[in-house]
Amino acid sequence: MLKKNKIQIGYEWYSAVQTTEPLQVCQNRLIFQARLNSLHLELLKKHSKNTIALLDAVIAEIGINCFDHNLGKWKDVPGCWFDYECENNKIKIVISDRGQGILSSLKRVIPELKNDQEALETAFQKRISGRSPEQRGNGLKFVRNIINAHKDRGLLYYSGQGKILLGGLSEEADQILDIKQKVQRGTFALLIWNLYEN
């Protein structure tokens, strides 16, 4: 039997009916930021700061959203799953949460949203935030622009029944997981990024 990779394990945690809090779960933003800093230092051993600066920004945006949009609204385990694996110059990163999902977050501001897919597309295309009246809402648009701007980046993003694929490596991201049914709450992001030097 093949050993499960970190991506499969992260998805299983995200989609489980009930789960525990393994080591990969960052219970708060400070722990998430500390783990992101550790990843940054690890990548700096082989890659330039310029190569990983945008990657850091994308990871931070997705990860911090897991906390900012779910306070008091966790399904069971608070925090976000954050894990990664590197092979050659390619890194695969999983960030997920068991929170309320994008539809529930945005429905407070846009009550006419019909489903998870519409909410997810709105989150990645429009300047809108479930934390209104705060003047926020550019984060996932920033992520979309950074991923779509380069053929060697990809993002698979689930929220409930909604799914977004972005970037040149999005099909690769989509093929990694054999997903039969998506869960009703939370978010799951699989980011693939080539770290080669130009």
SVG drawing of the C-alpha trace seen along z (x, -y; Angstrom):
<svg xmlns="http://www.w3.org/2000/svg" viewBox="-31 -51 52 53">
<polyline fill="none" stroke="black" stroke-width="0.4" points="0.0,0.0 1.3,-3.4 2.1,-5.8 -0.3,-8.9 1.4,-12.1 1.0,-15.3 -1.5,-16.7 -3.9,-13.7 -3.5,-13.8 -4.3,-17.5 -7.4,-17.0 -8.7,-14.1 -8.4,-16.3 -10.3,-19.1 -13.1,-16.9 -13.5,-14.6 -16.9,-14.6 -15.1,-14.8 -11.4,-15.2 -8.6,-15.9 -5.9,-18.5 -2.7,-17.1 0.7,-18.8 0.1,-20.4 -2.8,-22.5 -1.8,-26.0 -4.1,-26.9 -3.6,-30.7 -2.1,-33.3 1.1,-33.5 1.8,-29.8 0.9,-30.0 3.3,-33.0 6.1,-31.2 5.7,-28.1 5.6,-30.4 8.8,-32.0 10.5,-28.6 9.5,-27.7 10.9,-31.0 14.2,-30.3 14.3,-26.8 13.7,-28.1 16.3,-30.8 19.0,-28.1 18.5,-27.3 16.6,-30.2 16.9,-34.0 14.7,-36.3 13.1,-37.6 12.2,-34.1 10.2,-33.4 8.8,-36.9 5.6,-36.5 5.2,-32.9 5.4,-34.1 2.7,-36.8 0.3,-34.3 0.7,-31.8 0.2,-34.5 -2.9,-35.8 -4.6,-32.4 -3.5,-31.3 -4.5,-34.5 -7.9,-34.4 -8.4,-31.0 -8.3,-32.9 -9.8,-36.3 -13.0,-34.9 -13.7,-32.1 -13.4,-33.5 -16.0,-31.7 -17.3,-29.8 -15.2,-26.7 -16.9,-23.3 -14.8,-21.7 -11.0,-22.2 -10.0,-25.9 -7.0,-27.0 -5.6,-26.1 -3.8,-23.1 -0.4,-24.2 1.9,-21.6 4.1,-21.4 6.4,-19.1 9.3,-20.0 10.6,-18.0 13.4,-19.4 12.5,-23.0 8.7,-22.6 6.9,-23.1 3.3,-21.9 1.6,-23.7 -1.7,-22.8 -3.6,-25.4 -7.1,-24.5 -9.5,-25.2 -12.7,-23.7 -14.4,-27.0 -17.6,-28.5 -16.6,-28.6 -16.7,-31.5 -20.4,-31.4 -21.3,-31.9 -18.8,-34.6 -19.8,-36.6 -23.6,-36.1 -23.6,-38.6 -22.6,-41.3 -24.2,-39.8 -27.3,-38.0 -28.3,-37.2 -25.4,-34.8 -26.9,-31.4 -24.2,-28.8 -20.6,-28.1 -19.4,-28.4 -20.8,-31.9 -19.4,-33.0 -15.9,-31.6 -15.9,-33.3 -17.0,-36.6 -14.2,-36.3 -11.5,-35.9 -12.9,-38.5 -14.5,-41.4 -13.3,-43.7 -15.6,-42.3 -15.1,-41.1 -17.2,-39.1 -15.6,-41.4 -17.6,-44.4 -17.8,-47.3 -14.0,-47.0 -12.4,-48.3 -10.8,-45.0 -11.4,-42.5 -8.3,-42.7 -6.5,-39.6 -7.8,-36.8 -7.7,-39.2 -4.0,-39.7 -3.6,-35.9 -5.4,-35.4 -3.2,-38.0 0.0,-36.5 -0.9,-32.9 -2.4,-33.8 0.6,-36.0 3.0,-33.0 2.7,-29.7 4.7,-27.9 2.2,-28.5 -1.1,-26.9 -3.9,-27.0 -6.7,-24.6 -9.2,-26.1 -12.3,-24.6 -14.9,-26.1 -17.9,-23.8 -19.1,-22.6 -17.3,-25.5 -14.0,-25.0 -11.5,-27.5 -8.5,-26.6 -5.9,-29.3 -2.6,-29.4 -0.6,-27.3 -0.1,-24.5 -3.8,-24.4 -4.5,-21.2 -1.6,-19.5 -3.0,-20.6 -6.5,-19.3 -5.1,-15.9 -3.3,-15.3 -6.4,-14.6 -9.2,-12.2 -12.1,-14.1 -15.5,-12.3 -17.4,-14.7 -16.6,-18.0 -17.5,-19.1 -20.0,-21.7 -17.8,-24.1 -14.3,-25.4 -11.7,-26.0 -9.0,-24.0 -6.1,-25.4 -3.4,-23.5 -0.7,-25.7 2.0,-24.5 4.9,-26.8 8.1,-26.2 11.0,-27.8 13.6,-27.7 15.9,-30.7 15.4,-32.7"/>
</svg>
